[in-house]
Amino acid sequence: MKRLNGWDALMLYSETPNIHMHTLKVAVIDASNHPGDYTFELFQRTLGRRLHLLEPLRYQLVDMPFKLHRPMWLENARIDLDYHVRRARVAAPGGRRELDTLIGEITASPLDRTRPLWEFHFVEGMADNRFAVIGKVHHALADGVASANLMARAIDTRSTSRSERDNDGGSVPPSTGVLLRAAARDHLDQIRELPALITSTVNGITRVRRRSRERDHNATMAKNFRPPPTFLNHLVPPGRTFASATLSLADVKATSKHFGVTINDLVLATAAGALRELLLRYDGRAAEPIIASVPASLDTSPDRIVGNQLGAMLVSLPVHLDDPVERVTLSHAAAGIAKENFHLLGPAIMSRWSAYLPPPVAPRAFAWLARHEAQNMLMNVPISNVPGPRERGTIAGAPMTEIYSVGPVMNGSAMNMTVWSYVDQFNISVIADDHTFADTHEVTDAMTRSFAEIRSAAGLSGALTAVGTAMAHVTPDAQRHPR
């Protein structure tokens, strides 16, 4: 047994009927040169014989009696592969649009908490003898870094080959007495740690306020805790849609190098341009900067495969600027300020405080917010950038040609955007509710256009490099009339 940390539990508490807290990992598999038939049974059998390498997939949630503490994970639980690994089929002709539609349908339902918190959907019917695997994994199990490391354990590369064996799960849940004694010990530890946490928090807030006074006030940046209302910020219904797009990683690296900024800065600037286009279309204005929530990992160890070791930076997005180069410059500056504040406050402060959320009260509070809060008071939109594998992997003997990843839609924000790089690809994934966009590919299309505008404004080629290893780009079918 192991206790969920504060962030893990927060991911459980914040899940409501309309806010589903699972993340998605999508792999496209090319079976053109696979010897023999590439089948659901082959994939299911391969995954089953690698479960001993994927420990979090064998965790079962155990609630504490009377909700006296955070839940625990029962390790090495028995896995019913016929439940967790499922077949799915895309509509013809089986391209990016059809796969994206299916992903939206699959992600629209929550995971069953009475079972280990994951599902894999093996997708058939794709063009050119390709298949896809859509993985739903609860955020309480793993953050982006842990998920990437977990995926690395599941696949083969030229330099690694994974061992296989039969799954031997079947742990027995502990008694009520054992759970209560463990809860009491953990509560005593928390009580002892509280004075130091309060001191660290006060010191961190003091450092941030002092540094803020030292900086020149910049009216072109958003103020923390004051995200402006936008068409994205409303009560979120339970339905979901998904869209994806692929850029050339070489193009992205060259553009980043040209400006002397990080790839993460470039992602934020590209998102700012895309969101400006969408704000003008839906709200008729983009007059002030908005706020992006950008996760920051506290533990990037390649061996970590479970749990959430996260902080969050609030970054001003210059959607009010028409000039693409100015957007890059200001995104870089805003990210620098957010990063400095993050470290001045203390990267682990929010994570440490989350451990003190009361289990009987927190889920009810989040449920109330999900029903009533139309405007998230911290941010307008979450945006993530995760470096993915640089070496192409295979599963069950067939290469994975594409990988996409995205986190959940959050309360009061109708969209989540994640960028995941893979070998030569820079893959953009967007999950949104099913009311905000007529076609969520409006977002990925706007991202592609924004990136091309940045390159053109910098004197680089605006004609983006075609990525032949990925599915063809999708343009939106229709656009809803501006409000």
DRENDO-1510 file (C-alpha; in Angstrom, 1 decimal, always signed):
<recs>
REC; n; res; u; v; w
REC; 1; MET; +0.0; +0.0; +0.0 .
REC; 2; LYS; +1.1; +3.6; -0.6 .
REC; 3; ARG; -0.6; +6.9; +0.2 .
REC; 4; LEU; -1.6; +9.2; -2.6 .
REC; 5; ASN; +0.3; +12.5; -2.3 .
REC; 6; GLY; -1.5; +15.8; -2.1 .
REC; 7; TRP; -1.5; +16.5; -5.8 .
REC; 8; ASP; -2.6; +12.9; -6.6 .
REC; 9; ALA; -5.6; +13.3; -4.2 .
REC; 10; LEU; -6.4; +16.7; -5.6 .
REC; 11; MET; -6.8; +15.1; -9.0 .
REC; 12; LEU; -9.4; +12.8; -7.5 .
REC; 13; TYR; -11.2; +15.5; -5.5 .
REC; 14; SER; -11.5; +17.8; -8.5 .
REC; 15; GLU; -13.2; +15.2; -10.7 .
REC; 16; THR; -17.0; +15.8; -11.1 .
REC; 17; PRO; -19.7; +14.6; -13.5 .
REC; 18; ASN; -18.7; +17.3; -16.0 .
REC; 19; ILE; -14.9; +17.5; -15.2 .
REC; 20; HIS; -13.1; +14.2; -16.0 .
REC; 21; MET; -9.6; +14.0; -14.7 .
REC; 22; HIS; -7.9; +11.5; -17.0 .
REC; 23; THR; -5.2; +12.2; -19.4 .
REC; 24; LEU; -4.8; +10.8; -22.9 .
REC; 25; LYS; -1.9; +9.2; -24.7 .
REC; 26; VAL; -2.5; +8.3; -28.3 .
REC; 27; ALA; -0.1; +6.2; -30.4 .
REC; 28; VAL; -0.5; +5.5; -34.1 .
REC; 29; ILE; +1.0; +2.2; -35.2 .
REC; 30; ASP; +2.1; +1.3; -38.8 .
REC; 31; ALA; +1.7; -2.4; -39.4 .
REC; 32; SER; +2.5; -2.3; -43.1 .
REC; 33; ASN; +5.7; -4.3; -42.7 .
REC; 34; HIS; +4.6; -6.4; -39.8 .
REC; 35; PRO; +5.1; -10.2; -40.3 .
REC; 36; GLY; +1.6; -11.7; -40.1 .
REC; 37; ASP; -1.6; -10.0; -38.9 .
REC; 38; TYR; -1.4; -7.2; -36.4 .
REC; 39; THR; -4.5; -7.9; -34.3 .
REC; 40; PHE; -6.2; -6.8; -31.1 .
REC; 41; GLU; -5.4; -10.1; -29.5 .
REC; 42; LEU; -1.7; -9.6; -30.3 .
REC; 43; PHE; -1.7; -6.2; -28.7 .
REC; 44; GLN; -3.7; -7.3; -25.7 .
REC; 45; ARG; -1.4; -10.3; -25.1 .
REC; 46; THR; +1.7; -8.1; -25.4 .
REC; 47; LEU; +0.4; -5.5; -23.0 .
REC; 48; GLY; -0.6; -8.2; -20.5 .
REC; 49; ARG; +2.8; -9.8; -20.5 .
REC; 50; ARG; +4.4; -6.4; -19.7 .
REC; 51; LEU; +2.2; -5.4; -16.8 .
REC; 52; HIS; +5.0; -6.3; -14.4 .
REC; 53; LEU; +6.9; -3.3; -15.9 .
REC; 54; LEU; +4.0; -0.9; -15.6 .
REC; 55; GLU; +3.3; -1.0; -11.9 .
REC; 56; PRO; +0.9; +2.0; -11.7 .
REC; 57; LEU; -1.5; +0.1; -14.1 .
REC; 58; ARG; -1.8; -2.5; -11.3 .
REC; 59; TYR; -2.8; +0.1; -8.6 .
REC; 60; GLN; -6.3; -0.1; -7.2 .
REC; 61; LEU; -7.8; +2.9; -5.3 .
REC; 62; VAL; -8.6; +2.2; -1.6 .
REC; 63; ASP; -10.7; +4.8; +0.2 .
REC; 64; MET; -10.0; +5.5; +3.9 .
REC; 65; PRO; -12.7; +4.6; +6.4 .
REC; 66; PHE; -14.9; +7.6; +7.2 .
REC; 67; LYS; -12.7; +9.7; +4.8 .
REC; 68; LEU; -10.2; +10.3; +7.6 .
REC; 69; HIS; -7.3; +10.7; +5.3 .
REC; 70; ARG; -6.3; +10.7; +1.6 .
REC; 71; PRO; -7.0; +7.4; -0.3 .
REC; 72; MET; -4.2; +4.8; -0.7 .
REC; 73; TRP; -3.1; +2.7; -3.7 .
REC; 74; LEU; -3.3; -1.1; -3.3 .
REC; 75; GLU; -0.4; -2.3; -5.3 .
REC; 76; ASN; -0.3; -5.4; -7.6 .
REC; 77; ALA; -4.0; -5.6; -8.0 .
REC; 78; ARG; -5.5; -8.2; -10.3 .
REC; 79; ILE; -6.2; -6.9; -13.8 .
REC; 80; ASP; -9.0; -7.9; -16.0 .
REC; 81; LEU; -7.5; -7.3; -19.5 .
REC; 82; ASP; -10.9; -7.9; -21.2 .
REC; 83; TYR; -12.2; -4.9; -19.3 .
REC; 84; HIS; -9.2; -2.6; -19.5 .
REC; 85; VAL; -8.1; -3.3; -23.1 .
REC; 86; ARG; -10.9; -2.7; -25.6 .
REC; 87; ARG; -11.6; -2.7; -29.3 .
REC; 88; ALA; -12.8; +0.4; -31.2 .
REC; 89; ARG; -13.2; +1.3; -34.9 .
REC; 90; VAL; -12.9; +4.6; -36.7 .
REC; 91; ALA; -15.3; +5.6; -39.5 .
REC; 92; ALA; -14.1; +5.5; -43.1 .
REC; 93; PRO; -11.7; +6.7; -44.6 .
REC; 94; GLY; -9.8; +6.3; -41.3 .
REC; 95; GLY; -7.6; +9.4; -41.3 .
REC; 96; ARG; -6.8; +12.1; -38.7 .
REC; 97; ARG; -10.3; +13.6; -38.6 .
REC; 98; GLU; -12.0; +10.2; -38.0 .
REC; 99; LEU; -9.5; +9.2; -35.3 .
REC; 100; ASP; -9.8; +12.6; -33.6 .
REC; 101; THR; -13.6; +12.2; -33.5 .
REC; 102; LEU; -13.3; +8.8; -31.9 .
REC; 103; ILE; -10.8; +10.1; -29.3 .
REC; 104; GLY; -13.3; +12.8; -28.3 .
REC; 105; GLU; -16.0; +10.2; -27.9 .
REC; 106; ILE; -13.8; +7.9; -25.8 .
REC; 107; THR; -12.6; +10.7; -23.5 .
REC; 108; ALA; -16.1; +12.0; -22.7 .
REC; 109; SER; -16.7; +9.4; -20.1 .
REC; 110; PRO; -15.0; +9.1; -16.7 .
REC; 111; LEU; -13.0; +6.1; -15.5 .
REC; 112; ASP; -14.5; +3.6; -13.1 .
REC; 113; ARG; -13.0; +4.1; -9.6 .
REC; 114; THR; -13.9; +0.6; -8.5 .
REC; 115; ARG; -11.2; -0.7; -10.9 .
REC; 116; PRO; -7.6; +0.3; -11.7 .
REC; 117; LEU; -7.8; +3.8; -13.3 .
REC; 118; TRP; -7.0; +3.2; -16.9 .
REC; 119; GLU; -8.3; +2.0; -20.2 .
REC; 120; PHE; -6.6; +1.2; -23.6 .
REC; 121; HIS; -8.6; +1.3; -26.8 .
REC; 122; PHE; -7.2; -0.6; -29.7 .
REC; 123; VAL; -8.4; +1.2; -32.9 .
REC; 124; GLU; -9.1; -0.6; -36.1 .
REC; 125; GLY; -10.3; +0.6; -39.5 .
REC; 126; MET; -7.6; +3.1; -40.1 .
REC; 127; ALA; -6.2; +3.7; -43.6 .
REC; 128; ASP; -2.9; +2.2; -44.9 .
REC; 129; ASN; -2.8; -0.7; -42.5 .
REC; 130; ARG; -2.4; +1.5; -39.5 .
REC; 131; PHE; -3.8; +1.1; -36.0 .
REC; 132; ALA; -4.1; +3.4; -33.0 .
REC; 133; VAL; -4.0; +2.9; -29.3 .
REC; 134; ILE; -5.9; +5.4; -27.2 .
REC; 135; GLY; -4.8; +5.3; -23.6 .
REC; 136; LYS; -7.0; +6.9; -20.8 .
REC; 137; VAL; -5.0; +7.1; -17.5 .
REC; 138; HIS; -6.3; +9.0; -14.5 .
REC; 139; HIS; -4.2; +12.0; -13.6 .
REC; 140; ALA; -4.0; +10.8; -10.0 .
REC; 141; LEU; -1.8; +7.9; -11.3 .
REC; 142; ALA; +0.7; +9.9; -13.2 .
REC; 143; ASP; +1.6; +13.4; -14.5 .
REC; 144; GLY; +3.2; +14.1; -17.9 .
REC; 145; VAL; +6.7; +13.1; -17.0 .
REC; 146; ALA; +5.6; +9.9; -15.2 .
REC; 147; SER; +3.3; +9.1; -18.1 .
REC; 148; ALA; +6.2; +9.5; -20.6 .
REC; 149; ASN; +8.4; +7.3; -18.6 .
REC; 150; LEU; +5.7; +4.7; -18.2 .
REC; 151; MET; +5.2; +4.7; -22.0 .
REC; 152; ALA; +8.9; +4.2; -22.5 .
REC; 153; ARG; +8.7; +1.0; -20.4 .
REC; 154; ALA; +5.8; -0.3; -22.5 .
REC; 155; ILE; +7.6; -0.1; -25.9 .
REC; 156; ASP; +10.7; -1.4; -27.6 .
REC; 157; THR; +13.4; +0.6; -29.3 .
REC; 158; ARG; +16.5; -0.4; -31.2 .
REC; 159; SER; +18.5; -0.1; -28.0 .
REC; 160; THR; +16.0; -1.8; -25.6 .
REC; 161; SER; +13.8; -4.8; -25.6 .
REC; 162; ARG; +11.3; -5.4; -22.8 .
REC; 163; SER; +11.0; -8.6; -20.8 .
REC; 164; GLU; +7.6; -10.4; -20.8 .
REC; 165; ARG; +5.9; -12.7; -18.3 .
REC; 166; ASP; +2.4; -13.6; -17.2 .
REC; 167; ASN; +0.6; -11.2; -14.9 .
REC; 168; ASP; +0.5; -12.4; -11.3 .
REC; 169; GLY; -1.5; -9.8; -9.5 .
REC; 170; GLY; -3.9; -10.4; -6.7 .
REC; 171; SER; -3.0; -8.4; -3.5 .
REC; 172; VAL; -5.5; -8.5; -0.6 .
REC; 173; PRO; -6.8; -5.1; +0.7 .
REC; 174; PRO; -5.7; -4.3; +4.2 .
REC; 175; SER; -8.1; -4.3; +7.2 .
REC; 176; THR; -9.9; -1.3; +8.5 .
REC; 177; GLY; -7.6; -1.3; +11.5 .
REC; 178; VAL; -4.4; -1.2; +9.4 .
REC; 179; LEU; -5.8; +1.7; +7.4 .
REC; 180; LEU; -6.8; +3.7; +10.5 .
REC; 181; ARG; -3.4; +3.2; +12.1 .
REC; 182; ALA; -1.6; +4.3; +9.0 .
REC; 183; ALA; -3.9; +7.4; +8.8 .
REC; 184; ALA; -3.1; +8.3; +12.4 .
REC; 185; ARG; +0.7; +8.1; +11.8 .
REC; 186; ASP; +0.5; +10.2; +8.6 .
REC; 187; HIS; -1.6; +12.8; +10.3 .
REC; 188; LEU; +1.0; +13.1; +13.1 .
REC; 189; ASP; +3.7; +13.6; +10.5 .
REC; 190; GLN; +1.6; +16.3; +8.8 .
REC; 191; ILE; +1.1; +18.1; +12.1 .
REC; 192; ARG; +4.8; +18.1; +12.8 .
REC; 193; GLU; +5.5; +19.5; +9.3 .
REC; 194; LEU; +2.9; +22.3; +9.4 .
REC; 195; PRO; +4.9; +25.0; +11.2 .
REC; 196; ALA; +7.8; +24.7; +8.7 .
REC; 197; LEU; +5.3; +24.8; +5.8 .
REC; 198; ILE; +3.7; +28.0; +7.2 .
REC; 199; THR; +7.1; +29.6; +7.6 .
REC; 200; SER; +8.2; +28.6; +4.0 .
REC; 201; THR; +4.9; +30.0; +2.6 .
REC; 202; VAL; +5.2; +33.4; +4.4 .
REC; 203; ASN; +8.8; +33.7; +3.3 .
REC; 204; GLY; +8.0; +32.8; -0.3 .
REC; 205; ILE; +5.1; +35.2; -0.6 .
REC; 206; THR; +7.4; +37.9; +0.9 .
REC; 207; ARG; +10.1; +37.2; -1.7 .
REC; 208; VAL; +7.6; +37.3; -4.6 .
REC; 209; ARG; +6.1; +40.6; -3.4 .
REC; 210; ARG; +9.5; +42.2; -2.9 .
REC; 211; ARG; +10.6; +41.2; -6.4 .
REC; 212; SER; +7.4; +42.4; -8.0 .
REC; 213; ARG; +8.0; +45.8; -6.5 .
REC; 214; GLU; +11.5; +45.8; -7.9 .
REC; 215; ARG; +10.4; +45.1; -11.5 .
REC; 216; ASP; +9.2; +47.8; -13.8 .
REC; 217; HIS; +5.4; +47.6; -14.0 .
REC; 218; ASN; +4.4; +46.3; -17.5 .
REC; 219; ALA; +0.9; +47.2; -18.5 .
REC; 220; THR; +1.1; +44.8; -21.4 .
REC; 221; MET; +1.1; +41.8; -19.0 .
REC; 222; ALA; -1.9; +40.2; -17.3 .
REC; 223; LYS; -2.1; +40.5; -13.5 .
REC; 224; ASN; -2.2; +37.3; -11.5 .
REC; 225; PHE; -5.6; +36.2; -10.2 .
REC; 226; ARG; -7.4; +38.5; -12.7 .
REC; 227; PRO; -7.9; +36.5; -15.8 .
REC; 228; PRO; -10.2; +38.4; -18.2 .
REC; 229; PRO; -13.5; +36.8; -19.2 .
REC; 230; THR; -13.4; +35.1; -22.7 .
REC; 231; PHE; -15.5; +32.7; -24.7 .
REC; 232; LEU; -13.4; +29.9; -23.3 .
REC; 233; ASN; -14.3; +30.6; -19.7 .
REC; 234; HIS; -17.7; +29.2; -18.8 .
REC; 235; LEU; -19.4; +26.3; -17.1 .
REC; 236; VAL; -18.0; +23.2; -18.8 .
REC; 237; PRO; -20.5; +20.5; -20.0 .
REC; 238; PRO; -19.5; +16.8; -19.9 .
REC; 239; GLY; -19.1; +16.2; -23.6 .
REC; 240; ARG; -15.6; +16.3; -25.2 .
REC; 241; THR; -14.1; +16.9; -28.6 .
REC; 242; PHE; -10.5; +16.4; -29.7 .
REC; 243; ALA; -8.2; +17.7; -32.5 .
REC; 244; SER; -4.6; +17.2; -33.4 .
REC; 245; ALA; -2.0; +18.6; -35.8 .
REC; 246; THR; +1.7; +18.0; -36.5 .
REC; 247; LEU; +4.5; +20.5; -37.2 .
REC; 248; SER; +8.0; +19.7; -38.1 .
REC; 249; LEU; +10.3; +19.6; -35.0 .
REC; 250; ALA; +13.2; +20.8; -37.2 .
REC; 251; ASP; +11.1; +23.9; -38.1 .
REC; 252; VAL; +10.3; +24.5; -34.4 .
REC; 253; LYS; +14.0; +24.1; -33.3 .
REC; 254; ALA; +15.2; +26.4; -36.1 .
REC; 255; THR; +12.6; +29.1; -35.2 .
REC; 256; SER; +13.4; +28.9; -31.5 .
REC; 257; LYS; +17.2; +29.2; -32.3 .
REC; 258; HIS; +16.5; +32.2; -34.6 .
REC; 259; PHE; +14.8; +34.1; -31.8 .
REC; 260; GLY; +17.1; +32.9; -29.0 .
REC; 261; VAL; +14.1; +31.7; -26.9 .
REC; 262; THR; +13.2; +28.3; -25.5 .
REC; 263; ILE; +10.9; +25.9; -27.3 .
REC; 264; ASN; +8.4; +26.4; -24.5 .
REC; 265; ASP; +8.5; +30.2; -25.1 .
REC; 266; LEU; +7.8; +29.5; -28.7 .
REC; 267; VAL; +4.8; +27.3; -27.8 .
REC; 268; LEU; +3.4; +30.1; -25.7 .
REC; 269; ALA; +3.9; +32.7; -28.5 .
REC; 270; THR; +2.3; +30.4; -31.0 .
REC; 271; ALA; -0.6; +29.7; -28.7 .
REC; 272; ALA; -1.0; +33.5; -28.1 .
REC; 273; GLY; -1.3; +34.0; -31.9 .
REC; 274; ALA; -3.9; +31.2; -32.3 .
REC; 275; LEU; -5.9; +32.4; -29.3 .
REC; 276; ARG; -5.9; +35.9; -30.6 .
REC; 277; GLU; -7.4; +34.7; -33.9 .
REC; 278; LEU; -10.1; +32.7; -32.0 .
REC; 279; LEU; -10.8; +35.6; -29.6 .
REC; 280; LEU; -11.4; +37.9; -32.5 .
REC; 281; ARG; -13.7; +35.4; -34.1 .
REC; 282; TYR; -15.8; +34.5; -31.1 .
REC; 283; ASP; -15.6; +37.5; -28.8 .
REC; 284; GLY; -15.0; +40.2; -31.4 .
REC; 285; ARG; -12.0; +41.5; -29.4 .
REC; 286; ALA; -8.6; +40.6; -28.1 .
REC; 287; ALA; -7.9; +43.8; -26.1 .
REC; 288; GLU; -5.9; +42.5; -23.2 .
REC; 289; PRO; -3.5; +39.7; -22.3 .
REC; 290; ILE; -4.9; +36.5; -20.9 .
REC; 291; ILE; -3.4; +34.0; -18.4 .
REC; 292; ALA; -2.1; +30.5; -19.2 .
REC; 293; SER; -1.5; +27.8; -16.6 .
REC; 294; VAL; +1.7; +26.1; -17.5 .
REC; 295; PRO; +2.7; +23.0; -15.4 .
REC; 296; ALA; +6.3; +22.6; -14.2 .
REC; 297; SER; +7.7; +19.3; -13.2 .
REC; 298; LEU; +9.4; +19.0; -9.8 .
REC; 299; ASP; +11.0; +15.7; -10.6 .
REC; 300; THR; +12.1; +14.9; -14.1 .
REC; 301; SER; +13.8; +11.6; -13.2 .
REC; 302; PRO; +13.5; +9.0; -16.1 .
REC; 303; ASP; +12.8; +6.4; -13.4 .
REC; 304; ARG; +9.7; +8.0; -12.0 .
REC; 305; ILE; +6.6; +6.3; -13.4 .
REC; 306; VAL; +3.9; +7.2; -10.9 .
REC; 307; GLY; +2.4; +10.2; -9.1 .
REC; 308; ASN; +2.2; +13.9; -9.6 .
REC; 309; GLN; +5.3; +16.0; -8.9 .
REC; 310; LEU; +4.0; +19.3; -10.2 .
REC; 311; GLY; +3.9; +23.0; -9.8 .
REC; 312; ALA; +2.0; +25.5; -11.9 .
REC; 313; MET; +3.2; +28.7; -13.4 .
REC; 314; LEU; +0.8; +31.5; -14.4 .
REC; 315; VAL; +2.1; +33.1; -17.6 .
REC; 316; SER; +0.7; +36.2; -19.3 .
REC; 317; LEU; -0.2; +35.5; -22.9 .
REC; 318; PRO; +0.0; +38.6; -25.3 .
REC; 319; VAL; -3.1; +37.9; -27.3 .
REC; 320; HIS; -3.6; +41.6; -27.6 .
REC; 321; LEU; -0.6; +42.1; -29.8 .
REC; 322; ASP; -1.0; +41.9; -33.6 .
REC; 323; ASP; +2.8; +41.7; -34.4 .
REC; 324; PRO; +4.0; +38.0; -34.2 .
REC; 325; VAL; +7.6; +39.0; -33.3 .
REC; 326; GLU; +6.3; +41.2; -30.4 .
REC; 327; ARG; +4.3; +38.2; -29.2 .
REC; 328; VAL; +7.5; +36.1; -29.2 .
REC; 329; THR; +9.4; +38.8; -27.3 .
REC; 330; LEU; +6.7; +39.3; -24.7 .
REC; 331; SER; +5.9; +35.6; -24.3 .
REC; 332; HIS; +9.6; +35.0; -23.5 .
REC; 333; ALA; +9.6; +37.9; -20.9 .
REC; 334; ALA; +6.3; +36.7; -19.3 .
REC; 335; ALA; +7.6; +33.1; -19.1 .
REC; 336; GLY; +10.8; +34.4; -17.4 .
REC; 337; ILE; +8.8; +36.3; -14.8 .
REC; 338; ALA; +6.5; +33.4; -14.1 .
REC; 339; LYS; +9.5; +31.1; -13.7 .
REC; 340; GLU; +11.2; +33.5; -11.3 .
REC; 341; ASN; +8.0; +33.9; -9.2 .
REC; 342; PHE; +7.6; +30.1; -9.2 .
REC; 343; HIS; +11.1; +29.6; -7.7 .
REC; 344; LEU; +10.8; +32.6; -5.3 .
REC; 345; LEU; +7.6; +31.3; -3.9 .
REC; 346; GLY; +9.0; +27.8; -3.6 .
REC; 347; PRO; +8.3; +25.2; -6.4 .
REC; 348; ALA; +6.7; +22.7; -4.0 .
REC; 349; ILE; +4.6; +25.0; -1.9 .
REC; 350; MET; +1.3; +24.3; -3.6 .
REC; 351; SER; +2.0; +20.6; -3.7 .
REC; 352; ARG; +2.8; +20.6; +0.0 .
REC; 353; TRP; -0.4; +22.5; +0.9 .
REC; 354; SER; -2.6; +20.2; -1.3 .
REC; 355; ALA; -1.8; +17.4; +1.2 .
REC; 356; TYR; -3.9; +19.3; +3.8 .
REC; 357; LEU; -7.1; +19.4; +1.8 .
REC; 358; PRO; -9.8; +17.7; +4.0 .
REC; 359; PRO; -11.1; +14.6; +2.2 .
REC; 360; PRO; -14.7; +14.9; +3.5 .
REC; 361; VAL; -14.9; +18.5; +2.2 .
REC; 362; ALA; -12.7; +18.9; -0.8 .
REC; 363; PRO; -14.8; +16.8; -3.3 .
REC; 364; ARG; -17.9; +18.7; -2.4 .
REC; 365; ALA; -16.2; +22.0; -2.8 .
REC; 366; PHE; -15.0; +21.1; -6.3 .
REC; 367; ALA; -18.4; +19.7; -7.2 .
REC; 368; TRP; -20.0; +23.0; -6.2 .
REC; 369; LEU; -17.4; +25.0; -8.2 .
REC; 370; ALA; -18.0; +22.8; -11.3 .
REC; 371; ARG; -21.7; +23.6; -11.1 .
REC; 372; HIS; -21.4; +27.3; -10.4 .
REC; 373; GLU; -18.0; +28.8; -11.4 .
REC; 374; ALA; -18.2; +30.2; -14.9 .
REC; 375; GLN; -14.8; +31.9; -14.8 .
REC; 376; ASN; -11.7; +30.1; -13.4 .
REC; 377; MET; -10.1; +32.7; -11.1 .
REC; 378; LEU; -6.6; +31.5; -11.7 .
REC; 379; MET; -6.2; +31.2; -15.5 .
REC; 380; ASN; -8.0; +31.2; -18.8 .
REC; 381; VAL; -6.4; +28.1; -20.4 .
REC; 382; PRO; -3.9; +25.4; -19.5 .
REC; 383; ILE; -1.0; +24.9; -22.0 .
REC; 384; SER; +1.6; +22.1; -21.7 .
REC; 385; ASN; +4.8; +21.3; -23.6 .
REC; 386; VAL; +6.3; +17.8; -22.9 .
REC; 387; PRO; +9.5; +16.6; -24.6 .
REC; 388; GLY; +8.7; +13.1; -25.9 .
REC; 389; PRO; +10.9; +10.2; -27.2 .
REC; 390; ARG; +13.7; +11.0; -29.7 .
REC; 391; GLU; +13.9; +7.4; -30.8 .
REC; 392; ARG; +11.0; +5.7; -32.6 .
REC; 393; GLY; +9.5; +2.9; -30.6 .
REC; 394; THR; +7.7; -0.3; -31.5 .
REC; 395; ILE; +5.0; -2.3; -29.8 .
REC; 396; ALA; +4.3; -5.9; -30.6 .
REC; 397; GLY; +6.8; -5.6; -33.5 .
REC; 398; ALA; +5.3; -2.6; -35.3 .
REC; 399; PRO; +6.6; +0.9; -35.2 .
REC; 400; MET; +4.8; +3.8; -33.5 .
REC; 401; THR; +4.7; +6.5; -36.1 .
REC; 402; GLU; +3.0; +9.2; -34.0 .
REC; 403; ILE; +2.3; +10.0; -30.4 .
REC; 404; TYR; -0.2; +12.6; -29.0 .
REC; 405; SER; -0.9; +13.6; -25.5 .
REC; 406; VAL; -3.3; +15.9; -23.7 .
REC; 407; GLY; -4.4; +16.7; -20.2 .
REC; 408; PRO; -8.0; +17.2; -18.9 .
REC; 409; VAL; -10.3; +20.1; -19.4 .
REC; 410; MET; -10.4; +22.1; -16.2 .
REC; 411; ASN; -13.2; +23.7; -14.3 .
REC; 412; GLY; -14.1; +27.1; -15.9 .
REC; 413; SER; -11.9; +26.6; -18.9 .
REC; 414; ALA; -13.3; +24.9; -22.0 .
REC; 415; MET; -10.0; +23.8; -23.6 .
REC; 416; ASN; -6.6; +22.2; -22.8 .
REC; 417; MET; -3.7; +22.3; -25.2 .
REC; 418; THR; -0.7; +20.0; -25.0 .
REC; 419; VAL; +2.4; +19.8; -27.3 .
REC; 420; TRP; +4.3; +16.5; -27.3 .
REC; 421; SER; +7.4; +16.1; -29.5 .
REC; 422; TYR; +8.3; +12.7; -31.0 .
REC; 423; VAL; +11.3; +12.0; -33.1 .
REC; 424; ASP; +10.8; +14.5; -36.1 .
REC; 425; GLN; +7.3; +15.6; -35.0 .
REC; 426; PHE; +5.9; +18.4; -32.9 .
REC; 427; ASN; +2.4; +17.2; -32.2 .
REC; 428; ILE; -0.3; +19.5; -31.0 .
REC; 429; SER; -3.3; +18.0; -29.2 .
REC; 430; VAL; -6.4; +20.0; -28.1 .
REC; 431; ILE; -9.3; +18.7; -26.0 .
REC; 432; ALA; -12.4; +20.9; -25.5 .
REC; 433; ASP; -15.9; +20.6; -24.4 .
REC; 434; ASP; -18.5; +19.9; -27.1 .
REC; 435; HIS; -20.2; +23.3; -27.0 .
REC; 436; THR; -17.5; +25.9; -27.5 .
REC; 437; PHE; -16.2; +25.1; -31.1 .
REC; 438; ALA; -18.1; +24.0; -34.1 .
REC; 439; ASP; -15.0; +22.0; -35.0 .
REC; 440; THR; -12.1; +21.8; -32.5 .
REC; 441; HIS; -9.7; +21.7; -35.5 .
REC; 442; GLU; -10.2; +25.5; -35.6 .
REC; 443; VAL; -7.7; +25.5; -32.7 .
REC; 444; THR; -5.1; +23.3; -34.3 .
REC; 445; ASP; -5.5; +25.1; -37.6 .
REC; 446; ALA; -5.0; +28.5; -35.9 .
REC; 447; MET; -1.9; +27.1; -34.1 .
REC; 448; THR; -0.4; +26.1; -37.5 .
REC; 449; ARG; -1.2; +29.5; -39.0 .
REC; 450; SER; +0.2; +31.3; -36.0 .
REC; 451; PHE; +3.5; +29.4; -36.2 .
REC; 452; ALA; +3.8; +30.1; -40.0 .
REC; 453; GLU; +3.2; +33.8; -39.2 .
REC; 454; ILE; +6.0; +33.9; -36.6 .
REC; 455; ARG; +8.4; +32.3; -39.1 .
REC; 456; SER; +7.4; +34.7; -41.9 .
REC; 457; ALA; +7.7; +37.8; -39.6 .
REC; 458; ALA; +11.2; +36.6; -38.7 .
REC; 459; GLY; +12.3; +36.3; -42.3 .
REC; 460; LEU; +12.1; +32.5; -42.3 .
REC; 461; SER; +10.1; +30.5; -44.7 .
REC; 462; GLY; +6.4; +30.6; -43.9 .
REC; 463; ALA; +5.9; +27.5; -46.0 .
REC; 464; LEU; +6.0; +24.8; -43.3 .
REC; 465; THR; +7.9; +21.6; -43.8 .
REC; 466; ALA; +5.6; +18.7; -44.6 .
REC; 467; VAL; +5.9; +15.9; -42.0 .
REC; 468; GLY; +5.5; +12.7; -44.0 .
REC; 469; THR; +5.7; +10.5; -41.0 .
REC; 470; ALA; +2.4; +11.9; -39.7 .
REC; 471; MET; -1.3; +11.8; -40.8 .
REC; 472; ALA; -2.4; +14.6; -43.1 .
REC; 473; HIS; -3.4; +18.0; -41.7 .
REC; 474; VAL; -7.1; +18.6; -41.1 .
REC; 475; THR; -8.8; +21.9; -41.8 .
REC; 476; PRO; -12.0; +22.7; -39.9 .
REC; 477; ASP; -15.3; +21.8; -41.6 .
REC; 478; ALA; -17.1; +24.9; -40.4 .
REC; 479; GLN; -16.8; +27.8; -38.0 .
REC; 480; ARG; -19.5; +29.0; -35.7 .
REC; 481; HIS; -20.7; +32.5; -36.3 .
REC; 482; PRO; -19.0; +35.1; -34.0 .
REC; 483; ARG; -21.0; +36.0; -30.9 .
</recs>
